[in-house]
Amino acid sequence: MPQIIQLPYGTCEIMAELPAGYAVDFVTPRMLKPADDPATIVRNAVYSPLGAVRPPRARQTVAIAINDKTRPVPHQHLLPPVLQGMRHAGVRDEDVLFIIATGTHPRMEGAEYEAILPSEILERYRVICHDAGDEANLTFLGETARGTPVQINSDYLAADYRIVIGNIEPHQFQGFSGGVKSAAIGLAGAKTINHNHAMMRDPNARLGEYEANPARQDVEEIGRLIGIDFAVNALLNGEKQIVRALAGDPFAVMRAGIPEARVLYQAPVDASFDLMIASPGGHPKDINIYQAQKGMAHAAAVTKSGGVLILCAACPEGSGSIDYETWMMNPPMRSHEAVFERFEREGFQVGRHKAFQVSRDAARCHTMLVSELDEEFVRALLLHPQPELQTAIDRALEKLPCDARIGVMPAANATMAVLQHM
């Protein structure tokens, strides 16, 4: 019988049918059930912190770095215990500042804040959005051992006590997100982010690598220069539900969280696939190409060279980077080889680095995109637009042998697929 598959797509799902006779493997994070009472496990983590931490004191100012709309951080569960603890310590609401850590992502406007923060927090606390290009509101802290010039949001640095909130999950070249990264990258200046992200070309700057990863270790050094007092991080299952919470010293949180993240997100794969059908995981992981590319990279890692990758990503907000679009279209990039040549000639720049990342995988795997984007726009990004998932599957199977090995990754951004036989 044909097999029906469902994949997250924006805020809903899309379905398609695979013909009978094909072997299909689902490559997913471990299907752990969510915490029965997420508020309690977060509160327990906050009140039993990891590492040596000091609580805030009365009359201190506090700055809290939170992720933007591109990250499914469950702020509604992570923030209340933190804010309650500060009130008990004597910190006044008017002395607390939330800063949305956008990094070089587009700035969020005030009307969008309710997409990431509960209304009771917006009504009670001051919230601002970081601007990586606003050098007047950046403070230079020196250089890291790897030569990264460290410019950080001045409002964050001005606070007496600094907190980061986020998730620990796989990251295609930082190894893992979490810990200090929300501030060290999310609240950094463009020059800082550009120099750090240029390290993605190092062989050790890869998915799941932490200790030997130069990009991630550079982030840790930036975090130490900033001086971050407290971190609260969540581990989420494939449904973006909390299964674990960790809090305390941000470096202790990472040391404890990474082994658990490996158990949760790592998925063994016996051999590469002829056809991989992947979704970044739905909204907000597929809010734009900039974010959806991460799922593409994770899926391509276990797709055969010359195989087909179908990426299902709604991308309601387009590419996610004007610089990326402009670079690809002025002059128009006609091939992946042209992307590689120009990128090497002009040097690394955040934004246009997304062109390199897309071409790196699309040059090796025939990559189809099922999205809400205009077809000509998709072609300009050197991807192959498809009107619907079923059409993409039918066209892909026409190119492949009858014994093609098919994989499905419904939560590709959060999946660390590991080949067991190289």
Residue pairs with C-beta under 8 A, 6 or more apart in sequence:
1 20
2 17
2 18
2 19
2 20
3 17
3 18
3 20
3 22
3 24
4 15
4 16
4 17
4 18
5 15
5 16
5 17
5 18
5 24
5 277
5 408
6 13
6 14
6 15
6 410
7 13
7 14
7 15
7 277
7 278
7 279
7 312
7 389
7 408
7 410
8 279
8 280
8 281
8 282
8 283
8 285
8 286
8 410
8 411
9 279
9 282
9 286
9 312
9 313
9 314
9 370
10 282
10 283
10 286
10 314
10 316
10 372
11 282
11 283
12 282
13 282
14 312
14 370
14 388
14 389
15 389
16 277
16 388
16 389
16 390
16 393
17 390
17 393
18 24
18 393
18 406
19 397
21 402
22 397
22 404
22 406
23 405
23 406
24 406
24 407
24 408
25 269
25 273
25 405
25 406
25 407
25 408
26 407
26 408
26 409
26 410
27 267
27 269
27 302
27 407
27 408
27 409
27 415
27 417
28 238
28 267
28 409
28 410
28 411
28 415
29 237
29 238
29 264
29 265
29 267
29 411
29 414
29 415
30 237
30 263
30 264
30 265
31 237
31 238
32 237
32 243
32 264
33 237
33 243
34 237
34 239
34 241
34 242
34 243
35 41
35 241
35 242
35 243
35 244
35 245
38 74
38 77
38 241
38 242
38 245
39 77
39 80
39 81
41 242
41 244
41 245
42 77
42 78
42 80
42 81
42 232
42 234
42 242
42 245
42 247
43 81
44 245
45 81
45 232
45 245
45 246
45 247
45 248
46 81
46 82
46 85
46 232
46 247
47 81
47 85
49 230
49 247
49 248
49 249
50 246
50 247
50 248
50 249
50 252
50 253
50 256
51 248
51 249
51 251
51 252
51 253
52 249
53 229
53 230
53 248
53 249
54 229
55 85
55 89
56 62
56 86
56 89
56 91
56 160
56 161
56 229
57 89
57 90
57 91
57 160
58 89
58 90
58 91
59 90
59 91
59 92
59 95
60 91
60 95
60 159
60 160
60 161
61 95
61 96
61 97
61 158
61 159
61 160
61 161
62 86
62 91
62 95
62 96
62 97
62 159
62 160
62 161
62 162
62 163
63 96
63 97
63 98
63 99
63 155
63 156
63 158
63 159
63 161
63 162
63 163
64 79
64 82
64 96
64 97
64 98
64 99
64 163
64 164
64 165
65 99
65 101
65 156
65 162
65 163
65 164
65 165
65 182
65 183
65 186
65 187
66 73
66 75
66 98
66 99
66 100
66 101
66 116
66 117
66 165
66 166
66 182
67 73
67 100
67 101
67 116
67 165
67 166
67 167
67 182
67 186
68 100
68 101
68 102
68 105
68 108
68 116
68 129
68 186
69 108
69 112
69 115
69 116
69 284
69 287
70 105
70 284
70 285
70 287
70 288
70 290
70 291
70 320
71 166
71 167
71 284
72 167
72 236
72 240
72 284
72 285
73 116
73 165
73 166
73 167
73 234
74 234
74 236
74 240
74 241
74 242
75 116
75 117
75 118
75 121
75 165
76 118
77 234
77 242
77 245
78 165
78 232
78 234
78 245
79 117
79 118
79 121
79 165
82 163
82 165
82 230
82 232
83 96
83 121
86 96
87 93
91 161
93 124
93 125
94 126
96 125
96 126
97 125
97 126
97 127
97 128
97 155
97 159
98 117
98 121
98 125
98 126
98 127
98 128
99 127
99 128
99 129
99 130
99 153
99 155
99 156
99 187
100 108
100 113
100 116
100 127
100 128
100 129
100 130
101 130
101 182
101 183
101 185
101 186
101 187
102 108
102 129
102 130
102 131
102 132
102 186
103 130
103 132
103 185
103 186
103 187
103 188
103 193
104 132
104 190
104 193
104 321
104 350
104 351
105 290
105 320
106 320
106 321
107 129
107 130
107 131
108 116
108 129
109 129
110 127
113 122
113 127
114 122
117 127
121 127
128 155
130 153
130 186
130 187
131 137
132 188
132 189
132 190
132 193
133 189
133 190
135 151
135 189
137 153
137 154
137 155
138 151
138 152
138 153
138 154
138 189
139 151
139 152
139 153
139 154
139 157
140 149
140 150
140 151
141 150
141 151
141 152
141 157
141 225
141 226
142 150
142 225
143 149
143 150
144 150
144 218
144 221
144 222
144 225
145 221
146 199
146 214
146 217
146 218
146 221
147 195
148 192
148 195
148 196
148 218
148 221
148 222
149 191
149 192
149 195
150 188
150 192
150 222
150 225
150 226
151 188
151 189
151 191
151 192
152 183
152 184
152 187
152 188
152 189
152 192
152 222
152 225
152 226
153 187
153 188
156 162
156 183
156 187
156 226
157 226
161 229
161 230
162 183
162 226
162 227
162 228
162 229
162 230
163 228
163 229
163 230
163 231
163 232
164 179
164 180
164 181
164 182
164 183
164 228
164 230
164 231
164 232
164 250
165 182
165 231
165 232
165 233
166 177
166 178
166 179
166 181
166 182
166 231
166 232
166 233
166 234
167 177
167 178
167 233
167 234
167 235
167 236
168 176
168 177
168 178
168 179
168 233
168 234
168 235
168 246
168 253
168 254
168 257
168 258
168 260
168 261
169 176
169 177
169 178
169 235
169 236
169 261
169 265
169 413
169 414
170 176
170 177
170 207
170 208
170 261
170 265
170 298
170 413
170 414
170 415
170 416
171 177
171 207
171 294
172 206
172 207
172 294
172 297
172 298
172 357
173 197
173 199
173 200
173 205
173 206
173 207
173 213
173 215
174 181
174 205
174 213
174 215
174 216
174 219
175 205
175 206
175 207
175 208
175 209
175 210
175 213
175 215
175 216
176 208
176 210
176 216
176 254
176 257
176 258
176 261
178 231
178 233
178 253
178 254
178 257
178 261
179 219
179 220
179 223
179 231
179 233
179 250
179 251
179 253
179 254
179 257
180 219
180 220
180 222
180 223
180 224
180 226
180 228
180 231
180 250
180 251
181 219
181 223
183 223
183 226
183 228
184 219
184 220
184 222
184 223
184 226
185 192
185 193
185 196
185 219
185 222
188 196
188 222
190 350
192 222
193 350
194 348
194 349
194 350
196 215
196 218
196 219
196 222
197 215
197 348
197 350
197 353
198 348
199 205
199 214
199 215
199 218
200 215
200 353
200 357
201 348
202 213
202 214
202 215
204 212
204 213
204 214
205 213
205 214
205 215
205 216
206 213
207 297
207 298
207 301
207 416
208 262
208 266
208 416
208 418
209 216
210 216
210 254
210 258
211 217
220 251
220 254
223 250
223 251
228 250
230 247
230 248
230 249
230 250
231 246
231 247
231 248
231 249
231 250
231 253
232 245
232 246
232 247
233 245
233 246
233 247
233 253
233 257
234 242
234 244
234 245
234 246
235 242
235 243
235 244
235 245
235 246
235 257
235 260
235 261
235 264
236 242
236 243
236 414
237 243
237 264
238 281
238 410
238 411
238 414
240 281
243 264
244 257
244 260
244 264
246 253
246 256
246 257
247 253
262 416
265 414
265 415
265 416
266 416
266 418
267 415
267 416
267 417
267 418
268 418
268 420
269 302
269 407
269 417
269 418
269 419
269 420
270 420
270 421
271 405
271 419
271 420
271 421
272 302
272 303
272 304
272 307
272 405
272 419
273 302
273 303
273 304
273 307
273 405
273 406
273 407
274 304
274 307
274 308
274 400
274 401
274 404
274 405
274 406
275 303
275 307
275 308
275 309
275 310
275 393
275 396
275 397
275 400
275 404
275 405
275 406
275 407
276 299
276 300
276 302
276 303
276 307
276 308
276 309
276 310
276 365
276 406
276 407
276 408
276 409
277 310
277 312
277 389
277 393
277 406
277 407
277 408
277 409
278 295
278 296
278 298
278 299
278 309
278 310
278 311
278 312
278 408
278 409
278 410
278 412
279 286
279 295
279 311
279 312
279 313
279 409
279 410
279 411
279 412
280 286
280 291
280 292
280 294
280 295
280 296
280 311
280 313
280 411
280 412
280 413
281 295
281 410
281 411
281 412
281 413
281 414
282 314
283 314
284 291
285 291
285 292
285 294
285 295
285 313
285 411
285 413
285 414
286 292
286 295
286 312
286 313
286 314
286 315
287 314
287 315
287 316
287 317
287 320
288 315
288 316
288 317
288 318
288 319
288 320
288 321
289 313
289 315
289 318
289 319
289 320
289 324
289 354
289 358
289 373
289 381
290 319
290 320
290 321
290 324
290 354
291 320
291 413
292 311
292 313
292 315
293 354
293 357
293 358
294 412
294 413
295 311
295 313
295 409
295 412
295 413
296 309
296 311
296 358
296 361
296 362
296 367
296 412
297 357
297 360
297 361
298 409
298 412
298 413
298 415
298 416
298 417
299 309
299 311
299 407
299 409
299 412
299 417
300 309
300 361
300 364
300 365
300 367
301 417
301 419
302 407
302 417
302 419
303 309
303 364
303 365
303 407
304 365
305 364
305 365
306 364
306 365
306 366
307 365
307 366
307 400
308 365
308 366
308 367
308 368
308 396
308 399
308 400
309 361
309 362
309 365
309 366
309 367
309 368
310 367
310 368
310 370
310 386
310 389
310 392
310 393
310 396
311 367
311 368
311 369
311 370
311 383
312 370
312 371
312 389
313 369
313 370
313 371
314 371
314 372
315 371
315 372
315 373
316 372
318 325
318 373
318 377
319 325
319 354
319 381
320 354
321 351
321 354
322 351
323 349
323 350
323 351
323 352
324 351
324 352
324 354
324 355
327 333
327 351
327 352
327 355
328 339
328 352
328 355
328 380
328 381
328 382
329 380
332 380
333 339
333 342
333 355
333 380
333 382
335 382
336 359
336 362
336 363
336 382
337 363
339 355
339 356
339 359
339 382
340 356
340 359
340 363
343 352
343 353
343 355
343 356
346 352
355 381
358 381
358 382
358 383
359 382
361 367
362 382
362 383
366 384
366 396
366 399
367 383
367 384
368 383
368 384
368 385
368 386
368 392
368 395
368 396
369 378
369 383
369 384
369 385
369 386
370 386
370 387
370 388
370 389
370 392
371 378
371 385
373 385
375 385
378 384
378 385
379 385
386 392
386 395
397 404
409 415
409 417
